[in-house]
Amino acid sequence: MRRNNKVNFKEQQAKEIARRHYALRQIDRYINWSVGVRGFLKWKDLKNQYKKYKLEF
């Protein structure tokens, strides 16, 4: 935000993109963990991860 409380849209878009990339990295990390430890990935668990990070599946 700026000093005069107006939203800087370019900065806002950059933050949204960064949040989305962070969420995708965390989901990828969960997939790698699940396959490494369990040997498989449940579809239900994958859907729950997308819901947790508020992404469309």
DOLOMI-157466 format. One record per atom (N, C-alpha, C, CB): residue number from 1; atom name; x, y, z. Coordinates in steps of 0.2 Angstrom, whole numbers, plus 2048, in hexadecimal, padded with zeros to 3 digits. Atoms other than C-alpha are relative to their C-alpha. Last residue first. Glycine has a CB too. Example, Ala and Ser with C-alpha at 12.3 -4.5 7.8 and 13.67 -1.06 7.14 Angstrom:
% residues 2
   num   atomo     u     v     w
     2       N   7FC   7FA   7FF
     2      CA   844   7FB   824
     2       C   7FC   805   803
     2      CB   802   802   7F9
     1       N   804   7FA   800
     1      CA   83E   7EA   827
     1       C   804   806   800
     1      CB   7FB   800   806
***
This chain:
% residues 57
   num   atomo     u     v     w
    57       N   7FE   807   801
    57      CA   7D5   774   7D5
    57       C   7FE   7FE   7F9
    57      CB   7FE   7FB   805
    56       N   805   804   804
    56      CA   7D4   786   7D8
    56       C   803   7FA   7FE
    56      CB   7FD   804   7FA
    55       N   7FF   800   807
    55      CA   7DF   78D   7E6
    55       C   7FB   7FC   7FC
    55      CB   807   7FD   7FE
    54       N   805   7FC   804
    54      CA   7DB   792   7F7
    54       C   801   801   7F9
    54      CB   7FF   807   804
    53       N   7FC   7FB   803
    53      CA   7EB   78B   7FF
    53       C   7FB   805   7FC
    53      CB   806   7FE   7FD
    52       N   7FD   7FD   7FB
    52      CA   7E1   77F   80A
    52       C   803   806   7FE
    52      CB   806   7FB   803
    51       N   805   7FC   7FC
    51      CA   7D5   77B   7FC
    51       C   804   804   806
    51      CB   7FB   7FB   803
    50       N   802   7FA   804
    50      CA   7E4   776   7F1
    50       C   7FB   804   803
    50      CB   7FD   7FE   7F9
    49       N   7FA   7FC   800
    49      CA   7EB   76B   7FF
    49       C   7FE   806   7FC
    49      CB   806   7FD   7FD
    48       N   800   7FD   7F9
    48      CA   7DA   763   802
    48       C   806   805   800
    48      CB   800   7FB   805
    47       N   805   7FB   800
    47      CA   7D9   75F   7EF
    47       C   7FF   804   807
    47      CB   7F9   7FC   7FF
    46       N   7FE   7FB   805
    46      CA   7EA   756   7F0
    46       C   7FA   806   800
    46      CB   801   7FD   7F9
    45       N   7FB   7FC   7FC
    45      CA   7E4   74D   800
    45       C   803   805   7FB
    45      CB   806   7FB   802
    44       N   803   7FD   7FB
    44      CA   7D5   746   7F7
    44       C   804   805   804
    44      CB   7FC   7FC   805
    43       N   804   7FA   803
    43      CA   7DE   741   7E8
    43       C   7FD   804   805
    43      CB   7FB   7FD   7FB
    42       N   808   801   801
    42      CA   7E9   736   7F3
    42       C   7FE   806   7FD
    42      CB   7FD   7FF   807
    41       N   803   7FA   7FE
    41      CA   7FC   736   7EF
    41       C   7F8   7FF   7FF
    41      CB   802   806   7FC
    40       N   806   7FE   804
    40      CA   806   726   7EF
    40       C   7FE   807   802
    40      CB   7FB   7FB   800
    39       N   7FF   803   807
    39      CA   817   71F   7F5
    39       C   7FA   801   7FC
    39      CB   800   7F8   802
    38       N   805   805   801
    38      CA   813   723   807
    38       C   800   7FC   7FA
    38      CB   7F9   804   800
    37       N   802   803   7FA
    37      CA   822   72D   80C
    37       C   7FB   7FA   7FF
    37      CB   7FE   804   806
    36       N   7FA   803   7FD
    36      CA   82A   732   7FC
    36       C   7FE   7FC   806
    36      CB   804   806   801
    35       N   7FE   805   805
    35      CA   819   734   7F2
    35       C   807   7FD   803
    35      CB   802   803   7F9
    34       N   805   805   7FF
    34      CA   812   73E   801
    34       C   802   7FA   7FB
    34      CB   7F9   802   7FD
    33       N   800   803   7F9
    33      CA   821   749   803
    33       C   7FC   7FA   800
    33      CB   7FE   805   806
    32       N   7F9   803   800
    32      CA   823   74D   7F0
    32       C   800   7FC   807
    32      CB   805   805   800
    31       N   800   806   804
    31      CA   810   751   7F0
    31       C   806   7FC   800
    31      CB   7FF   803   7F8
    30       N   805   805   7FD
    30      CA   811   75C   7FF
    30       C   800   7FA   7FC
    30      CB   7F9   803   801
    29       N   7FC   802   7FA
    29      CA   820   766   7F8
    29       C   7FC   7FA   803
    29      CB   802   805   805
    28       N   7FB   805   803
    28      CA   817   768   7E8
    28       C   804   7FD   805
    28      CB   804   804   7FB
    27       N   804   806   802
    27      CA   808   76F   7F2
    27       C   805   7FB   7FD
    27      CB   7FB   802   7FB
    26       N   802   804   7FB
    26      CA   814   77B   7FB
    26       C   7FC   7F9   7FE
    26      CB   7FC   804   805
    25       N   7FA   803   7FE
    25      CA   81C   781   7EB
    25       C   7FE   7FB   806
    25      CB   805   805   802
    24       N   7FE   805   804
    24      CA   80B   784   7E4
    24       C   806   7FC   802
    24      CB   800   803   7F9
    23       N   805   806   7FF
    23      CA   805   78E   7F3
    23       C   802   7FA   7FC
    23      CB   7F9   803   7FF
    22       N   7FF   803   7FA
    22      CA   815   799   7F2
    22       C   7FC   7FA   801
    22      CB   7FF   805   806
    21       N   7FA   804   801
    21      CA   812   79C   7E0
    21       C   802   7FC   806
    21      CB   806   804   7FD
    20       N   802   805   804
    20      CA   800   7A2   7E3
    20       C   806   7FB   7FF
    20      CB   7FE   802   7F9
    19       N   804   805   7FC
    19      CA   806   7AD   7F1
    19       C   7FE   7FA   7FC
    19      CB   7FA   803   803
    18       N   7FB   803   7FB
    18      CA   814   7B5   7E6
    18       C   7FC   7FB   805
    18      CB   803   805   804
    17       N   7FC   805   804
    17      CA   807   7B8   7D8
    17       C   805   7FC   805
    17      CB   804   803   7FA
    16       N   805   806   802
    16      CA   7FB   7C0   7E4
    16       C   804   7FB   7FD
    16      CB   7FA   802   7FC
    15       N   801   804   7FA
    15      CA   809   7CB   7EB
    15       C   7FC   7FA   7FF
    15      CB   7FD   804   805
    14       N   7FA   804   7FE
    14      CA   80E   7D0   7DA
    14       C   800   7FC   806
    14      CB   806   805   800
    13       N   800   805   805
    13      CA   7FC   7D5   7D5
    13       C   807   7FC   802
    13      CB   800   802   7F9
    12       N   805   805   7FE
    12      CA   7FB   7E0   7E5
    12       C   800   7F9   7FC
    12      CB   7F9   803   800
    11       N   7FE   803   7FA
    11      CA   80B   7E9   7E1
    11       C   7FC   7FA   802
    11      CB   802   805   805
    10       N   7FB   805   803
    10      CA   805   7EC   7CF
    10       C   803   7FD   806
    10      CB   806   805   7FD
     9       N   802   806   804
     9      CA   7F5   7F2   7D6
     9       C   805   7FC   7FE
     9      CB   7FB   802   7FB
     8       N   7FC   800   806
     8      CA   7FC   7FF   7E3
     8       C   7FF   7F9   7FC
     8      CB   808   801   802
     7       N   7FD   806   801
     7      CA   7ED   801   7EF
     7       C   805   801   7F9
     7      CB   7FB   7FB   7FF
     6       N   802   803   806
     6      CA   7EA   812   7F5
     6       C   804   7FA   7FE
     6      CB   801   806   7FA
     5       N   805   805   800
     5      CA   7EC   816   807
     5       C   7FD   7FD   7FA
     5      CB   7FB   801   805
     4       N   806   7FD   800
     4      CA   7F5   827   805
     4       C   7FA   7FA   800
     4      CB   7FF   804   7FA
     3       N   801   7FB   7FA
     3      CA   806   820   80A
     3       C   7F8   802   801
     3      CB   804   805   800
     2       N   7FC   7F9   800
     2      CA   805   812   7FD
     2       C   7FE   804   807
     2      CB   7FE   804   7FA
     1       N   804   7FA   800
     1      CA   800   800   800
     1       C   804   806   800
     1      CB   7FB   800   806
***
